[in-house]
């Protein structure tokens, strides 16, 4: 796992002070165990991988979460869902409707 951790840091362009490396490696190992467990589930509907959040503490991750203006969500109109028969799987990336997953930084919309 140490070589995978080093490769991850290089791929993500992340560096940490020497004093934090042990803690960050622990966070990476915790993420790796979670990813491995999820990806081993036979009935999963998606695969997990690593990203910039894989070595972040909870407090660091929380800086990226949450709608910046909560009242927008509260004031949004509530719509009734129409009764439709929908396919069980739709791949909007393959259909060219959306792009693949990528980091949007700290926009605050998630």
C-alpha positions as CSV (number, residue, x, y, z in Angstrom):
1,X,0.0,0.0,0.0
2,X,2.9,2.4,0.5
3,X,3.8,2.4,-3.2
4,X,0.1,2.8,-4.1
5,X,-0.1,5.7,-1.6
6,X,3.0,7.4,-3.2
7,X,1.6,6.9,-6.7
8,X,-1.7,8.4,-5.5
9,X,0.0,11.5,-4.1
10,X,1.9,12.0,-7.3
11,X,-1.2,11.4,-9.5
12,X,-3.3,13.9,-7.5
13,X,-0.4,16.4,-7.3
14,X,-0.7,16.4,-3.5
15,X,2.1,16.8,-1.0
16,X,2.0,16.9,2.8
17,X,4.4,17.9,5.5
18,X,6.5,15.1,6.8
19,X,4.8,15.3,10.2
20,X,1.4,14.5,8.5
21,X,2.5,11.6,6.3
22,X,1.6,8.9,8.8
23,X,-1.8,10.3,9.4
24,X,-2.5,10.8,5.6
25,X,-1.3,7.2,5.0
26,X,-3.8,6.0,7.6
27,X,-6.6,8.0,5.9
28,X,-5.6,6.5,2.5
29,X,-5.6,3.0,4.0
30,X,-9.1,3.6,5.4
31,X,-10.3,4.8,2.0
32,X,-8.7,1.9,0.3
33,X,-10.5,-0.6,2.6
34,X,-13.8,1.2,1.9
35,X,-13.2,1.2,-1.9
36,X,-12.2,-2.5,-1.9
37,X,-15.2,-3.6,0.2
38,X,-17.6,-1.6,-2.0
39,X,-16.0,-2.9,-5.3
40,X,-16.2,-6.5,-4.1
41,X,-20.0,-6.3,-3.8
42,X,-21.5,-8.4,-6.6
43,X,-24.7,-6.3,-6.8
44,X,-23.0,-2.9,-6.8
45,X,-24.3,-0.4,-9.4
46,X,-21.1,1.6,-9.7
47,X,-17.3,1.2,-9.0
48,X,-15.5,3.4,-6.5
49,X,-12.0,4.8,-6.9
50,X,-9.7,7.4,-5.3
51,X,-9.8,11.1,-5.6
52,X,-8.6,14.2,-3.8
53,X,-10.9,13.3,-0.8
54,X,-9.2,10.0,-0.2
55,X,-6.6,11.5,2.2
56,X,-8.6,14.3,3.7
57,X,-9.9,14.5,7.2
58,X,-13.6,14.9,7.8
59,X,-13.1,18.6,8.6
60,X,-11.3,19.1,5.3
61,X,-14.0,17.3,3.3
62,X,-16.7,19.4,4.9
63,X,-15.2,22.5,3.4
64,X,-16.4,21.2,0.0
65,X,-19.9,20.2,1.0
66,X,-23.2,22.0,1.3
67,X,-25.2,24.4,-0.7
68,X,-23.9,27.9,-0.2
69,X,-27.4,29.4,0.1
70,X,-29.7,27.0,1.9
71,X,-32.7,29.2,1.3
72,X,-32.5,28.4,-2.4
73,X,-33.2,24.8,-1.6
74,X,-36.0,25.6,0.8
75,X,-37.7,28.0,-1.6
76,X,-37.6,25.6,-4.6
77,X,-41.0,24.5,-5.9
78,X,-42.0,21.0,-5.1
79,X,-43.0,19.0,-8.2
80,X,-45.0,15.8,-8.4
81,X,-43.2,13.0,-10.2
82,X,-45.0,11.9,-13.3
83,X,-46.0,8.2,-13.6
84,X,-43.5,6.8,-16.2
85,X,-42.0,3.5,-17.0
86,X,-38.3,4.1,-16.9
87,X,-35.3,1.9,-17.9
88,X,-33.4,0.3,-15.1
89,X,-30.1,1.8,-16.3
90,X,-29.2,4.9,-18.3
91,X,-25.7,5.9,-19.2
92,X,-25.7,9.7,-19.9
93,X,-21.9,9.8,-20.4
94,X,-22.1,7.2,-23.2
95,X,-25.1,9.1,-24.7
96,X,-23.0,12.3,-24.7
97,X,-25.4,14.2,-22.4
98,X,-22.9,14.7,-19.6
99,X,-19.2,14.4,-19.1
100,X,-17.4,11.9,-16.9
101,X,-16.8,12.5,-13.2
102,X,-14.3,15.2,-12.3
103,X,-13.5,17.5,-9.5
104,X,-15.4,20.7,-9.4
105,X,-13.4,22.1,-6.5
106,X,-15.1,24.0,-3.7
107,X,-18.1,25.4,-5.6
108,X,-20.4,24.5,-2.7
109,X,-23.1,23.0,-4.7
110,X,-22.9,19.5,-3.5
